[in-house]
Amino acid sequence: MNLKITGLNFDVTEAIKNYVSDKLARINRHADNIISVTITLSVEKVSQKAEADAHLAGKDLHVEAIEQDMYAAIDVLMDKLDRAVLKHKEKSGDVRSTVKPAAE
């Protein structure tokens, strides 16, 4: 999985990079078909914004979270991304499970 972390009006520290990597490890356990993830962290006046663009096999996901604290925004973002990945995984699995067996 390729990971790219960028900051807009914000310097991305090594601690934040490690925090994001640790959080993404949990998501990577749920779905092994993640090709790349781009995380964009930005500061807009008093709010901290975190966005993620995830490229999965057959699907692109975009999630974002706005909080008062950057670490809280990252936590909420990862929760949303995890739910989106699991939902995509369930949907792609449902297609295969709805195939009716051949009549005897």
C-alpha angles and dihedrals in degrees: 000000000000116000125196121181120190133176128213113202084345136093110229108221127205090249091058091047090053091046092053092046092052092049092048091053089069092053092046089058091059096050126025094186096078108125102180141348127202116197119195118192120191142170119221112183103294100347127085116215129198123187131183131195110192122190111205128176101282098357142065118209128197122190133165139185133194121200140151093251126048094223090050090049090052091049093051091044093053092048091052092045091049091052092047092050092048091047091051090047092051092047093050090048092050092060092061095043095054094065108118118229117247116267115251 
